[in-house]
Amino acid sequence: MYFAIIAAVMLAFACGPIEPREGFSAAHTLLGTVALTLVCILLAHALSAWALRAFPTDYLARNKFLKRYYRLLTIHRVLLVAAYGLSLHWLQWPVVIGKTWSMANWVLVDEFLMLLPFLLALVLSWVALFRVDKRLRGATWGLGEYLVFHSRHYLGVIVLPIFFFFALFDIASLLLGSRLEDPFVHWPLAVALVLSMYAFAPLGLRVIWRTTPLPDGPLRRDLEAMMQRVGLRCRDILVWETGGGRVANACIAGVFPGLRYVFLSDALLWNLAPDEIAAIFGHELGHAKHRHIPFYVVFCLAFAFFSAAIEANAGSLVKGAPLALLTLVLYWGVIFGFLSRRLERQADIYGARLVGDMDTFIRSLEKIAYLNGMTRKLRSWRHFTIAKRVAFLDKLRQDPSVERKFERELRLWIASFMVGALICLAVTVHVYLPQFRAAAERLLR
């Protein structure tokens, strides 16, 4: 889900202004955009009807059903993004917003309208698939609670920060005018905004997600003792309230200890034993101990250099939306996915070592998969399948040298990424050097 939303945002905002082609018609664009949106919604209803009809009762049939259902769900998400891309770049939806409605300079209004077709298709697809998701999880939430949770969990994490970023840039544009185009102003401002967003994102998360502090008691004291034992601090341990959704999950957010939170979902706390909760908590501490969050900040900043390097070398072969999509798939889909899965594996090792019992950690993974209505072999963008994670830990238990080999390979991959990022930085500097020289000459006059 996250990748589909990121792809839509990239298609909307990473291609620059779109000029109306000859014969452009705002009415045709509106009708075409509505039609594409309706097709996506109808396909979601068709998928829901099939899933509810084919829902199995025995365990073996359930695994086969889930594999097919999640494959079809992935195809639907791809179609969501493809339909939105057609609306943007074939039907030219941005031209309606900027030229026909003259809203190009309205703070956040144009950005919201730009994403509106995708957001409508996405949210109404959630409505269509609600009963399937509820049945998969054995959840008790109503439709309203389900939509609020999904909006907070997915849109709140990605779309709200992006809107905040654009709002600040729009305000800066109004205040600075043409000076914002100066590379000595534009680039430092963009970097400062990204770093600030990462630094203060945990404060936003605790509001966007409905959270409360984990009550004082044996569990909290045990988790705090774990942090003290490994020399880590966080501002608070929070219960992430999913209501009747039975969403079993956990995460850690925050670069700095004073702004770092660990989130444990209510379903996780309800359904896992204390030692299993400690195992998942140890996994999250592994992200902090191995400095994964600062690495993700660097990874995000390096995306600007990667994009510039791709654009500089693509020439006239690939431009606009295809280039944005290619960049997204290469950087976030392939490179980020590859590294993220290995960082998650490193956190698995840390969590298992911290609780001192591989079986406990494996049992917690299996329970989370079941509670979330997943199969053991369900593929994920950012995680290996549960089956692969368990198999690796079993292999590690039998042969401790596996960990040393994995750590060497991971260091090599991270070093390779850093070298690649520096090369992209050099290409970016080379491409934008004339602009920096011109700006420097203006400053020295």
ABEGO torsion letter per residue (X at the ends): XAAAAAAAAAAAAAAEBBBBBBGBBAAAAAAAAAAAAAAAAAAAAAAAAAAAAABBABAAAAAAAAAAAAAAAAAAAAAAAAAAAAAAAAAGAAAAAAAAAGAAABBGAAAAAAAAAAAAAAAAAAAAAAAAAAAAAGBABBAAAAAAAAAAAAAAAAAAAAAAAAAAAAAAAAAAEAAAABAAAAAAAAAAAAAAAAAAAAAAAAAABBBBBBBBEAAAAAAAAAAAAAGBBBABBBBBBAEAAGBBBBBBBEABAAABBBBBBAAAAAABBAAAAAAAAAAAAAAAAAGAAAAAAAAAAAAAAAAAAAAAAAEAABBEAAAAAAAAAAAAAAAAAAAAAAAAAAAAAAAAAAAGBAAAAAAAAAAAAAAAGBBAABBBAABBBAAAAAAAAAAAAABAAAAAAAAAAAAAAAAAAAAAAAAAAAAAAAAAAAAAAAAAAAAAX
